[in-house]
Structures are given as C-alpha cells and as structure tokens.
Amino acid sequence: ESAPTPHDVIAPPLNPLLSQIKPSKTVEVFSLVKQMEADGETVTSLCVGEPDFAPPQSVLDAATQAMQNGQTRYTAVTGTAELRAAIAKDLKERKGVEYNPQTEIVVGNGAKQCVYQGLMAACGEGDEVIIPAPYWPSYPEMALLVGAKPVILETKVQDGYLINPSDLDRCLSQHPKAKVLMLCNPSNPTGGVHSTELLAEIARVVQKYPQIVILADEIYERLVYTSDGKCTSFASLPDMFHRTITLNGFSKSHAMTGFRLGYLAAPARFAKAVATLQGQITSCASSVSQAAGVAALRDVGEEWLLSNVEIMKSKRDYVLGELEKMKDVEVAVPPNGAFYVLPDVSKYYGGDDTQLC
C-alpha cells in the first residue's frame, strides 16, 4: 500500500479560540518593515511604539555589570526584591500611591504581558470588558483570549477622544456583565491625557458599579506635554486603590523596549493571582533586564527624562506642522502625551487605514 500524499493527510485542528483572534496589525506592518530592511531598502518606520533615542548610559552599564557579575540566573517569579522595592519607592514618591513591594508588585516580561495577566486575573468567561475607542488593538484580542467579550465605548472628537463620564455611566448601566474598564492614560493611539478632574469624575461613576475593576495602563505617564506635565495615577484617587490594577514599565520612559521589562502594581489579591499565572506561563523576567530597571529608577536623573520630553514635544510640533500642509489630512485633536498622533486619512485608499500603512 502506497504512503499517503500530503493531500491525503488530515491536519489536527487548532484551538477554536484562534478563529476569534486577529493578528496584531502593528506586528504585521513592523515585520514587513524588517523584511524590507533585510532586503536592503531604506525604510522610515512609523508603525511601532518606541522612542528613537537610546537608553541612558547608566542603564546599559548596569546590564553589562549584571552579566559580568553573574546575575544571569532565574529570579523570583515576581521579580528581584531590589527592583520591586525601587518600583514601590518610585510610585510612592512620584504618584502618591503606596504598595507593599513584597506582595503588591509583579515584574513581567514587558507591560504587555502584565496587561494580559491583569485581565486574566480580573475577568473571565461570560464577563465583559469596556474598552474606550480609539484603542490599542491588543486590548479586544486580550479580552477574547481570557474568554471575555470586548465592549467598545466610543469617545467623541469634541471630548478630545477622552472618556465622557456620562457616556461611561450609560455604557456600564447597559452592560451588567461588565467586569473591567480599560483606562489607557495617556492614550495610545490618540495621545490624549485625562486630567485629574476628569479622572475624579470617572471614579465617581465607577463607584456606582462595585464589580468593576480598572486596568490603568499608565505606560506613557512620563511623556506628557501639558503645562504642568501631570498624569495622575488612577489608584491614587479616593476609594480607587482597592479596585485598580496599575500597569507600567520602562519601554517608553527609558527607551528600553528590547529589554522587555514591565510591571503590575495592585492590591495583594490581584498581585498574587497574577504571580500564579506568570509562574505557569513565563516565570520571571530577564535577570539582566531587571538589573537595568533598578538603574533606570535609581541612577537616571530627572533632567534626562525631562529633556527627552522636550525633545518629543518638539517632534510632536514638527509632525503636526507637516500634517497640516498635507491635502485632505486633518488632526482634530493634537496629542498632549505619548508619541502618537491620530490624523484623519480617510480620504486616502478608500478609507482603508491598514492598506495605507
């Protein structure tokens, strides 16, 4: 009897969950950029969110020193005690929120992992996740991965693409299965920054719905271009600490995207759940990256960070000026944070933004 041909072989099925998950368009375009560069083409890439400056020299030196000193083995799943203590100190001094470094902070392989694990800890099958739009494309897919249903809360241009408390109240009242509110502040992709006053209004709405957990993605909080440069931590608001999972990291503030180092700060019950998940998924973050993270918090002066904010602000102004010269392109809401701008390019490529990219 002849061997079966490839056409006769029935491939084992994949997980049905994959039929619901879309590939990351950002990763897709970035992979195309890297292939074009490998083919010898010169490409100006606008697709992936990372600063164009190098990490501070003290961070690079700390990574080198860590390797030379033999800090190349596993650490605790939640991160080294030194890094968790440095994170807790930074959050207390800068953001006014106090966490126990032993029980309320988990260091992960990038903030993206922390977002996913935070969602997995806070909700599950049959729950709903409120996601204000425009949004980072990974949020809905992560909700689906944990078995929840993403519910999109549209924001308005007249509100600066920020959350309107009345609209949020209406959305929550219509979705009793909602368990999580995603709050990206400053926003990816609009660059919008929710003021302290607006966050307080949002908190008052959330107080009416005790089942809601806030996943506060504050990865861009060091890149704010308003006059006071302020980005209030949602967990610092009255009665919000116990229901807020704060997500942050080193990629945007210290240009450490390749180090893959982020963290989650939350009440102990959430942090313990996330640590359990991480222990079964990836275990600890890189020991070398963690040593670099300690240096980022302890050795990098405020002047270095503020200088980069000014540089990014000038680049923002340049980009806005150039977009203003382009035919049929409009920026309704100039960004006040992060390093994104959200132009209306719907008159090109039939409104297909992916094709334009």
N, C-alpha and C positions, 0 to 999 in steps of 0.2 A: 504494500500500500504506500502510495507516494506521500511525502510530507506535505502538510498544509501550506499553501501560499500565504503571503501576508494579507491577501484579500479575504482569506478564509478565517483568519484569527479574529475572534471577538475580544475587543479590549475590555478589561474590567472597568466598571463605571466609576466616575469620580463622585466625590461628595456632592449631593444635590444642592447644598448650600452655595456652591460656587456658581450656580446658574443665576443667583441673585446679586453676585458681587461684580462690580465693574472694575476693570484695571485702572490704576491711577494714571490719569491723562498727563499729569506733571511728570511722572516717571517715564511715561511713554515718549513724550517730547524730549525729555532730557537724554534718554537712551539714543534717540535719533541724533541729537547734538553730538554725543560722544562718538557715535559711529562716523558722522561726517568729519569730525576732527581726526579720527583714526585714519580716514581716507585722505587726509592732507588738506582738507578745506578749513578756511578761517571762518569761525562762527562767533557771532555775538549772541550769547545765550541770555534770554530774558525769562526762562521758564522755571527755574528752581530758586527757592527762597534761601539764599545765603549771601552774607556780606562779601564784598570784593577785597577786603583788607585781610592781612594776616593776623593770627592770634598774637597776643602780647608775648614778647620775648621771654618773660618770666614763666609763662605757661609752657612754652616749648622747652625751656631749660628744665622745668620740673618734670616733664615727661621723660626727657633724656636721663635725668638724675635717677628717676624711679627705676628705669630699666637697668642702669648701671649698678644700682643698689640692690637689685634682685627682687624688686616689687613686681613680680611677673606671675604671681600665683593667684588662685581664687581668693576673693574676699567674702565677707558675709553677703548673703543674697541682697540685703537692703543697702549695702554699701559700707565703706570703711567708717569707723567711728569718727575719724578725723574729718572726713568730708561732710558727714551728716551734722556734726557739731558746727562746722563752718556755715552750712546752709541755714541751720536754725538761727545762728547768730546774725546772719545777713537779713533774714526775714524779720527778725525781731527789731533790729536797728533801723532798717530802711522802710519796712512795710508795716511795722507796728503789730505784727502777729506772732504769738509765741507758741512754738511747737517743741515737744519733747524729742530730741534727736534720736533717742533710743527706740521710741515706739510710734512716732508720728511722721517719719520721713523715710521714703523709699527711693533709692537711686536706681535709675534704669538705663537701658541702652538707648538713649535718646528720649526726648519728651514724647515722641510719637508712641513709643511702647507704653509710656505712662498714661497717655490718653486712653489707649485701648484697654489697658488693665483697670484703669479707673472706671471706665464704662462697664466692664465685665463685673466689677465688684458691686456697682451701684444698681444695675438693672439686668433683666434677662428676658426669657421667653414670655411674650404677651405684653411686655411693657412698651411704652412709647418714649421717644427721646425728642425733645423740642430743639430744633436747630435753626437759629435765625439765618436768613439768607440776605445777601450773598455769604457763602460759607466756604471753608476749606473742604475740598472734595472728599477727603478721607472720613469726615465725620459721619455721613449717612452710611457709608460702607462698613465702618466700625460698628455702628448700631445694628446693622443687619448681621454682622458676624457674631454678635452676642445674643442674637435671637430677638432683638427688639425691633420696633418699627420706627423709622425716622419720620418726624412730622415737621414740615418746613414752615417756619414763621417768616413770612415776607416782611422786610423792612422797606421804608419809603425814602426816596431821594430827599424829600422835604425834611425828613428827620435825620439827614446825614447818614443814612443806612445804619442808624443805631436803633436799639430796641425801644419801641414805643411801649411804655408801661401799660397803657390801656389795651393795646393790641395783644400784649402778652397775657394780660388778665383774661381777655376773651378766649384766647387760644387754650389756656390752661383749663378754663371752665368747660370748654367743648371737648377736652381730651382727659377724662378722668383716669385713664390708664397711664398718663404721663408720669415718668419717674425721674427724668433727668432733664435739666436745662443746660445746653452747651453755651458757654459765655466766653467768647474769644475777645480779649481786650488787652491791647489794641487789636483791631480786627485784621485777620487775613481773610479776604483779599482787599478790603476797602481802605485800610489804614485809619479807620475811624477810632476815636478814643472816647469811651464813655466817661463822663465827668463823675466826680464823687457824688454830686447831687442826683444825677440820673441813676447811678448805681443804687443810691439810697431809695429812690422811687421803685426800682426793680425789686429791691429787697422787701419793700412793704407789700408788693404784690405777691411775692413768693411766700411771705408769712401766712397768707390765706390758704396755702396748699402745703401742708406739713409733710407730704410724701415726697416732695421734690428735692432732689439733690442737685447742687450746682457744680458742674465741672468747669472751673475757672481756668481757662487756658491763657496764661499770662506770659507766654514765651517772649513777647515783644515789648514788655513793660519798660525796658531800658532804652527804647527807641521812641521817644515822644517829642514832638516839635512844638507843642503849645508853649505859651509864655512861661508857665510855671513848671513845665516838664513833668507834670504829676500824672501818675497812673495808680489809682487806689486799688489795693487788694480787696477783692470781694469778701474774703474771710475776715477782714478787719472791721466790717460793718456790724452794728449791733445785732445780736442773735443769729448771725450767719455762720459763725465758725463751725458749729456742730454739724452743719449740712453742706459744707463746701469742701470740695477736693481741688486743691490748687496744683496747677501743672506749670513747670518752668524748666529752664535748662541753660546751657552755655553756648548753644549754636549761634544764636542771633546776637547776643550781647557781646560775646568774646570771640566771635568768628571761629568757633570750634566745631563746625558741622561734621567734619570727618572723625572727630573724637567719639561721637555717638554717646553723649552724656546728658541725661536729663534727670528730673526728679519730680516726685509727687509728695505733697505735704497735706496731711489730712488728719482728722481725729483718729485715735488708735484703732477703732473697729474697722475703718476703711483701710488704713495703712496695713493692718495685719492681714486683711483679705487680699490686698494687692501683693503683699510679700509672699503669701501662699501661692498665688497664681504665678508670680515671677519665678518662684523656686521650681515650678514644674515646666516652665517654658524656656527660659534662657539662663536662669541663675543670675549671677552678679554681672554688673557692668565691668568693662575692662579696668583692671587694677592700675594700669598706666594712665588711662584717661581720668580716673578718679584722683590720682596724684596731681594731674594737671588742673583738675577742677578746684582742688584745695588752693593751689597757687592763684587761680583766677579770682577767688574770693578774698584771699589774704594779702596777696602781693601786688595786684593790679590797682593802681591809684585811680581815684575818681576822675582825675584830669584826663586820663587816657580814654575813659568811657565818654566823658562829655565832649571831648574833641571829636570822637567818631560820630556823635550825634550831630554836631555842627556840620561835619563833612557830609553826612547823609542828608541833612536838611538842605544843604546847597545843591546836592544832586537831585533831590526831590524838586526843588525850584527850577532847576535846569530842564528836567524831564517835562514838567508842567508847561514850561515856556515853549518847548519844542512841539509838544502835542497840540498846543494852542494854534500853531502855524499849519497844522495838517488839516486838509479838507475833509469834511464830514466826520471829524473826530471831536468828541466833547467829553470833558471831565466835569461832571456835575458836582462832585464832592471831592475837593482836594484832600489828600490824606494828612492826618495830624500825627500819625505814628507808623511804626513798622517800616518796611521799604517796598511798599506796593502802591500802585496807582491803578484805578479801575476806570479806564476810558470806555466810552460807548463807541464801539467799532461796528455796530450792527449794519451799517450801510456797505460793508465790505463782505465779500464771499457769501452773499445771501444771508448774512447774519449768523453763519456757522463759525463760531469762535475757535473751535478745535481746528478746522481747516485753515483758518488764518494763522494759527500758531504753527 
